[in-house]
Amino acid sequence: MAHTARVALVGDRSPHVRSHTRIPGLLDALREHDGLDLDAYWIPTEDAADTTAMASFDAVWVLPGSPYRSEAGALAAIRTARERRIPLLGTCGGFQHVLLEYARTVCGLETAGHAETAPGTEAGDAVVVPLACSLVGHEGTVALTAGSRAEQLLGTESVERYHCAYGANPDHVDLLGAHGLCFTGTDADGDVRIAELPDHPFFLATLFQPELAGDGGRAHPLIRGLAAAAVRHAGVTA
């Protein structure tokens, strides 16, 4: 029997993280303007390691707010969504941890690390590294790859907002790409800003924060895309 689509909001909820405070309004906007009704549950990263519980959701949204209290939990949630073909959106810290999970689990780079949470990681193993220029409070244009899911949702380019200081290590982009992760959004300098899996029902991660787009009265197209994918996964007719 069809049920209301259930989405796991994976992150350590805080009133001090602006994207977190936007979530209730965005859920209301999806319901009111797009007819996409989601039953959303906040899942602290410590609890996200429960793969059986995570597999019961129709979508997983790994939110900003890293370093997470449990890196292992965030990575487990991402892996569950990837392997069980559950729609996933990772934003900011979620993007960073999508790269980390993919490097370790799919590419076989077991020592892959995040320079913020594991500063002792050997330079060659750091998949997430400090950005040459911090993007905290920055807004910039992202160019989308033709034919990608991101391009279908956003068009050929989009102006997006950031609040981060860490991103993909350019030295590992080819390795990740060789194992199937597609980089479908770049900034003006060609630096990676979006990653996706084309053969997955919906698996997309962005370094920028679509939660911060506009005044919060309408959901960003990528958030609408996740919600629509969740509804499809639940077997609900939108």
Order of alpha helices (4+ residues) and beta strands (2+ residues): beta-alpha-beta-alpha-beta-alpha-beta-alpha-beta-beta-beta-alpha-beta-beta-alpha-beta-beta-beta-alpha
